[in-house]
Amino acid sequence: MWWTILIVFVSIVVLAALSVAVTNALFAWRTNREAERLFKKQSVAGQRVVTEEDLVVLPEPMQRYLRYTGVIGKSRIDVVKVKQEGDIRQAPGQRWMSFEAEQYFAVGSPAFIWQARIKAFPLFSIRARDKYVDGKGNMHIKLPPFLTISDVRGREIDQGSLLRYLAEMVWFPSAYLSSYIRWDAIDADSCKMIAEHQGMTVSAILNFSKEGEIINLIAMRYREISGHYYLEEWSPSMLKYRELNGVKVPTQIEVVWKLSSGDFPCIRIKVADIEYDNFPIPGALGGA
């Protein structure tokens, strides 16, 4: 009797573990295929080198920033892979959840795919995929093996996804020279960026240090609360610049919603590695 119960229990545990493993592998496989398709569609800059002449049309603080990053004399970046770790939460007062992620960017036509494993529970992780492709954003969150927590899209998601892309350009600075971006000067340490893509226009203010670092970006972005969207001030802060693959980039970013009730930090990102252009699409992020 007890032996039979034990066998049944062990079988259920093994089947559950296998279901989670298979679901995780399929989720990551689909995401990697999306990244492959993204890169196949990507137009390349033809190894065009960034020159001082490219900077002339930019506001002075953006010129200072691009010189600081070290992109002058280097080829424009076409595709990017960023390995990340950090902490994330969805609402004020929630506990932080650690995550590991890989993110792929295309520059010619702005796009990204972000896949993450979020440690929400001691034994299981949430799988998340955020993307902006062909002007459309989509956030898909799944608790393996079967439960879809979120699969959201729409105009507000598109707007927020494009703003996210613009903020994360700090990891591949030559993208700020792209034709879909125009600039308005403000003062010696700030300027306005306006991006137009797939019929959508978004804008943000960039603030700079005297040395040339982008300190933060400020924009009005849609925030979802119980299925409704509200425009709120959204501000990623760029921290701890260092040189990776010959380019100075922020290796830490903290994103804060500036709410009427006070600041709400929602994600803290640490960059583990950055690769430019010629790299393979990796396999699935491992683990439960």
C-alpha positions in Angstrom: 0.0 0.0 0.0 2.6 2.6 1.1 4.9 1.4 -1.6 2.3 2.0 -4.2 1.5 5.5 -2.9 5.3 6.3 -2.9 5.6 5.1 -6.5 2.6 7.2 -7.6 4.0 10.3 -5.7 7.4 10.0 -7.2 5.9 9.5 -10.7 3.9 12.7 -10.3 6.9 14.7 -9.1 9.0 13.4 -12.1 6.3 14.1 -14.6 5.8 17.6 -13.2 9.6 18.3 -13.3 9.7 17.0 -16.9 6.7 19.2 -17.9 8.4 22.2 -16.5 11.7 21.4 -18.2 10.1 20.8 -21.6 8.0 24.0 -21.3 11.1 26.0 -20.4 13.0 24.6 -23.3 10.2 25.3 -25.8 9.7 28.8 -24.5 13.4 29.6 -24.9 13.5 27.8 -28.3 10.7 30.0 -29.6 12.4 33.1 -28.3 15.7 32.2 -29.9 13.9 31.5 -33.3 12.3 35.0 -33.0 15.8 36.5 -32.5 17.1 34.6 -35.6 14.2 35.9 -37.7 14.8 39.4 -36.4 18.5 39.3 -37.4 17.8 37.9 -40.8 15.6 40.9 -41.5 18.1 43.4 -40.2 19.6 45.8 -42.7 23.3 46.4 -42.0 25.2 49.7 -41.9 27.9 48.2 -44.2 30.6 48.6 -41.6 30.3 52.4 -41.9 32.7 54.1 -39.5 31.5 56.8 -37.0 33.3 60.1 -37.8 33.4 63.5 -36.2 31.3 64.7 -39.2 28.5 62.5 -38.1 28.3 64.4 -34.8 27.9 67.9 -36.3 24.1 67.8 -36.5 23.7 66.7 -32.9 23.2 68.9 -29.8 26.5 69.5 -27.9 25.8 67.2 -25.0 25.1 64.3 -27.3 28.3 65.0 -29.2 30.2 65.0 -25.9 28.5 61.7 -24.9 29.5 59.9 -28.2 33.1 61.1 -27.9 33.1 59.8 -24.3 31.9 56.4 -25.3 34.7 55.9 -27.7 32.6 55.1 -30.8 34.5 57.6 -33.0 36.6 55.7 -35.5 34.7 52.4 -34.9 32.1 50.7 -37.1 28.4 51.4 -36.5 26.8 48.5 -34.6 24.1 46.5 -36.3 23.1 43.8 -33.8 23.7 43.4 -30.1 23.4 40.7 -27.4 23.4 41.7 -23.7 23.6 39.3 -20.8 22.0 40.6 -17.7 21.1 39.9 -14.1 19.2 41.9 -11.6 16.0 42.4 -9.6 12.5 43.2 -10.7 9.0 43.9 -9.1 5.6 44.9 -10.5 4.2 47.2 -7.8 5.3 49.4 -4.9 5.7 47.3 -1.7 6.2 44.1 -3.6 9.3 42.0 -2.8 12.2 42.1 -5.3 12.6 39.0 -7.5 16.0 38.1 -9.0 16.3 37.4 -12.7 18.8 36.4 -15.4 18.2 37.5 -18.9 19.5 37.7 -22.5 18.5 40.5 -24.8 19.0 40.9 -28.5 18.8 44.2 -30.4 18.6 45.2 -34.0 19.6 48.8 -35.0 18.7 49.4 -38.6 15.0 49.1 -37.8 14.7 49.4 -34.0 13.8 46.1 -32.4 14.6 44.0 -29.4 13.8 40.6 -27.8 14.4 40.0 -24.1 14.0 36.6 -22.5 14.4 36.2 -18.7 14.1 33.6 -16.0 12.7 35.3 -12.9 13.1 33.6 -9.6 9.6 34.1 -8.2 9.4 30.9 -6.1 12.0 28.7 -4.3 11.5 25.8 -6.7 10.1 27.4 -9.9 10.9 30.3 -12.0 8.7 32.6 -14.2 9.7 32.8 -17.8 9.3 36.2 -19.5 9.7 37.4 -23.0 9.4 41.1 -23.9 9.8 42.3 -27.4 9.5 45.2 -29.8 9.5 44.1 -33.5 8.0 45.8 -36.6 6.7 48.6 -34.3 4.7 46.2 -32.1 5.4 45.4 -28.4 4.4 42.3 -26.6 5.1 41.1 -23.0 4.5 37.3 -22.5 5.0 35.9 -19.0 4.5 32.2 -18.2 4.7 30.1 -15.1 5.7 26.6 -16.4 4.3 24.3 -17.3 0.8 25.6 -18.2 -0.1 29.0 -16.6 0.1 32.1 -18.8 0.4 35.1 -16.3 0.4 37.8 -18.9 0.3 38.2 -22.7 -0.2 41.9 -23.4 0.0 44.0 -26.5 -1.6 47.1 -27.9 -0.8 50.8 -28.5 0.3 51.5 -25.0 2.6 48.5 -25.0 4.1 49.6 -28.4 4.8 53.1 -26.9 6.5 51.8 -23.8 8.5 49.2 -25.7 9.9 51.8 -28.1 10.8 54.0 -25.1 12.6 51.1 -23.5 14.6 50.5 -26.7 15.7 54.2 -26.8 16.8 54.0 -23.2 18.8 50.9 -23.7 20.6 52.3 -26.7 23.2 53.3 -24.1 24.6 49.8 -24.6 25.2 50.4 -28.3 25.7 54.2 -28.6 26.3 54.5 -32.3 22.5 53.7 -32.7 21.8 57.3 -31.6 23.0 58.4 -35.0 20.1 56.5 -36.6 17.9 58.3 -39.2 14.6 57.6 -37.2 15.9 59.9 -34.4 15.9 63.7 -34.4 17.1 66.1 -31.7 16.2 69.3 -30.0 18.8 71.2 -28.0 17.9 72.3 -24.5 21.1 73.4 -22.7 24.7 72.4 -22.0 23.8 69.2 -20.1 20.5 68.0 -21.6 18.7 67.6 -24.9 15.4 66.1 -26.3 15.3 63.0 -28.4 12.3 62.4 -30.7 12.0 59.0 -32.4 9.6 58.1 -35.2 9.0 54.5 -36.1 6.1 52.6 -37.8 3.8 55.6 -37.5 4.5 56.2 -33.8 6.3 59.1 -32.3 7.8 59.1 -28.8 10.2 61.5 -27.1 12.5 61.7 -24.0 14.8 64.1 -22.3 18.4 63.0 -21.8 20.6 64.5 -19.0 24.4 64.3 -19.2 27.3 64.7 -16.8 30.1 67.2 -17.5 32.3 64.2 -18.5 29.8 63.1 -21.1 27.9 60.2 -19.5 24.2 60.0 -20.0 22.9 60.2 -16.4 19.3 59.5 -17.0 16.4 59.6 -19.4 13.0 61.0 -18.6 9.8 60.2 -20.5 6.1 59.9 -20.2 5.3 56.2 -20.5 2.1 54.2 -20.1 1.9 52.2 -16.9 -0.6 49.4 -16.5 -2.7 49.1 -13.4 -5.4 46.4 -13.3 -5.9 46.4 -17.0 -6.0 50.2 -17.4 -3.1 52.4 -18.6 -2.0 55.7 -17.2 0.8 58.1 -18.5 3.4 58.4 -15.8 6.9 59.8 -15.6 9.4 57.0 -16.2 13.1 57.4 -15.7 16.0 55.0 -16.2 19.2 56.1 -14.4 22.5 55.0 -16.0 25.1 53.9 -13.4 28.7 52.7 -13.2 30.1 53.2 -16.7 32.9 51.0 -17.8 34.5 49.8 -21.1 33.1 46.6 -22.7 34.3 45.6 -26.2 35.9 49.0 -26.7 32.8 51.0 -25.8 32.0 52.8 -22.5 28.5 51.7 -21.4 26.6 51.8 -18.1 26.8 48.4 -16.5 24.0 49.2 -14.1 20.6 50.7 -14.8 17.9 51.4 -12.3 14.4 52.2 -13.6 12.1 54.4 -11.5 8.4 55.4 -12.0 8.0 58.9 -10.6 4.5 58.6 -9.1 2.4 61.1 -7.2 2.8 58.8 -4.2 6.6 58.9 -4.5 9.4 57.1 -6.4 8.8 53.5 -7.3 12.0 51.6 -8.4 10.8 48.7 -10.5 13.9 47.1 -12.0 17.6 47.0 -11.3 19.8 45.7 -14.2 23.4 44.6 -14.1 25.2 43.9 -17.3 27.2 40.7 -17.3 28.5 40.9 -20.9 27.8 42.6 -24.3 28.6 41.3 -27.8 28.3 43.2 -31.0 27.5 42.0 -34.5 29.0 38.6 -35.2 27.7 36.2 -32.5 25.6 33.0 -32.5 22.1 32.9 -31.1 22.6 30.8 -27.9 20.5 28.0 -26.6 17.9 28.2 -23.9 18.4 29.8 -20.5 18.7 26.8 -18.3 17.1 25.9 -15.0 13.6 25.5 -13.6 
